[in-house]
Amino acid sequence: MLTLAVELPVVIVLLRRASVIVAWPRAVTVIVLASLVTHPFAWRAARALSPDEYTLGIAIIESVVVAVEALWLRALLPIGLKTAALTSLIANAASFGVGALLWWLR
């Protein structure tokens, strides 16, 4: 899954930069599960949007995904809410950007 290929290394790097002390197998498991929970929701919701709703709809969907994944990271890793929110935002922006670029290049 492209989402995991982009988000997993981004989150690992961000956790290291934030000096988060956590067993890396645990971190990887938490990150993968977060994506597995939110990704199907995001895809189903996006596919239900009409062309007129698409821009606002994607912004809302991505915001919900960032919020859910931030709360997930905060609950399951030893990090504060601010670090979890920024990590989620950056990781999701990266995967959204890569996906948009690949769509544009097709």
C-alpha positions in Angstrom: 0.0 0.0 0.0 1.5 3.3 -1.1 0.2 5.1 2.0 2.3 2.9 4.3 5.3 3.1 2.0 5.2 6.9 2.4 3.9 7.3 6.0 5.8 4.7 7.8 9.3 6.1 7.2 8.0 9.6 7.7 6.6 8.8 11.1 9.7 6.8 12.2 11.9 9.7 11.2 9.7 12.2 13.0 9.5 10.1 16.2 13.3 9.8 16.2 13.7 13.6 15.7 11.3 14.1 18.7 13.5 11.8 20.8 10.6 9.4 21.4 11.8 6.3 23.3 9.7 3.4 22.1 10.4 -0.1 20.9 10.5 0.2 17.1 8.4 -3.0 16.5 5.7 -1.4 18.7 6.0 1.9 16.8 5.7 0.2 13.4 2.7 -1.8 14.6 0.9 1.3 15.9 1.6 3.2 12.6 0.5 0.3 10.4 -2.7 -0.3 12.4 -3.6 3.5 12.3 -3.4 3.4 8.5 -5.3 0.2 8.2 -8.1 1.7 10.3 -8.3 5.1 8.5 -7.4 4.2 5.0 -10.5 2.2 4.0 -12.7 5.0 5.5 -10.9 7.7 3.5 -11.1 5.8 0.2 -14.8 4.9 0.6 -15.7 8.5 1.6 -13.6 10.0 -1.3 -15.2 7.7 -3.8 -18.7 8.9 -2.7 -17.9 12.5 -3.5 -19.4 14.2 -6.5 -17.0 16.4 -8.6 -18.6 19.5 -7.0 -17.9 18.2 -3.5 -14.4 16.9 -4.2 -12.1 19.6 -3.0 -13.9 20.4 0.2 -14.8 16.7 0.8 -11.1 15.7 0.5 -10.1 18.4 2.9 -12.7 17.2 5.4 -11.8 13.5 5.0 -8.0 14.2 5.4 -8.7 16.3 8.5 -10.7 13.5 10.1 -7.9 11.0 9.2 -5.2 13.3 10.7 -7.2 13.8 13.9 -8.0 10.1 14.3 -4.4 9.0 13.6 -3.1 11.7 16.0 -5.3 10.5 18.8 -4.3 6.9 18.0 -0.6 7.8 18.2 -1.1 9.7 21.4 -3.0 6.9 23.0 -0.5 4.1 22.0 2.9 5.8 22.0 4.7 7.8 24.7 4.2 11.2 22.9 2.2 14.3 23.6 -0.8 15.5 21.7 1.1 18.2 19.9 3.8 15.8 18.7 1.1 13.3 17.7 -0.9 15.9 15.7 2.2 17.3 13.9 3.4 13.8 13.1 0.0 12.7 11.7 -0.3 15.9 9.7 3.1 15.7 8.2 2.8 12.0 7.4 -0.6 12.4 5.8 0.4 15.4 3.8 3.4 13.5 2.5 1.2 10.5 1.4 -1.4 12.8 -0.1 1.2 14.7 -2.0 2.8 11.6 -3.4 -0.6 10.2 -4.4 -1.5 13.5 -6.0 1.7 13.6 -7.9 1.3 10.1 -9.2 -2.3 10.9 -10.2 -1.1 14.0 -12.1 1.7 12.0 -13.8 -0.5 9.2 -15.0 
